[in-house]
Structure formats: structure tokens, C-alpha cells
């Protein structure tokens, strides 16, 4: 057996690298680490690597072929489509003040809050096994569901879960 320490990054196909760069830089505050043009040695031949900290990338987009179908062709987003597979990606902010700043900034960018703001757990939305974190949800231009959160429960004993406590 081995130990995984965290989710390192998420990769997505997109029809429009420019549109995703504009959204993730202007709305989400990410920085471009690198961008490769056609013919690069990456899936699809072109890519966009984005970061929110010092790590090379947390999100990477690859150029989908012309006319590739959307994963969310019926509803336009991963929340409502309800297909097996990807549902959302979550980005943590360090504290409640940054979370509130993120909420205001994203609204000021004209991005619709799809769900929330709320607190997951018995003290918020009533989900007893919830993580206790504050959250709100948006979608990116390709319809991928994004959670912005803070204050998630941390277990001092890695072997303990809610079933052992509640």
C-alpha cells in the first residue's frame, strides 16, 4: 500500500483555451505557468497550465479536437448533467475573509452563483456527515462545476471518520 498526500491537479479538454485562460485568470485569480501552441508534445497538441500557488499547476486544459462534443450537452454543466464521472472540482481559500472576498469578486465578475453560499453539515445545510466547510458553487465557461470553500473539518487522527464521532 502507499499514501497519497493530496490531489495534485485536474486536467480537462476544452474547445477554447483563450476563454478558459480569461476565466481562470480574471475570475478565479490563477496565474498562467505555461501555454503550448499547436504541435506541442501534449494531448491535443496545445495546452494551458494554470496555478494558484507555487506548484507548477493545479489545473491544465488541453485543446479538444474541432467539433468534439461537450460532456454536458443536455444541460450545459456537470451539476445538472448527472452522468457517471466528473461532478466538481473544489478550490480552497485560507479563511472566511478570503472566502467572502472570493464570493464578492466572483459576483462582481458577473458569474452566477449556482449553489450556496452555505455551510455543509448539521450546523448548516443539515447534512450530518458534512465537512463543516463554507462553500459556494459556480461553473466555468465549459460547464465544469467549481466549489470555492474554506474551514473544512480536519481529523487529527487519520483513521477516524464521522462514523466514529457522531
Secondary structure, 3 states (H helix, E strand, C coil): CCCCCCCCCEEEEECCHHHHHHHHHHHCCCEEEEEECCCCCCCCCCEEEEECCCCCCCEEEEECCCCCCCCCCCCCCHHHHCCCCCCEEEEECCCHHHHHHHHHHHHHCCCCCCEEEEECCCCCCCCCCCCCCEEEEEECCCCCEEEEEECCCCCCCCCCCHHHHC
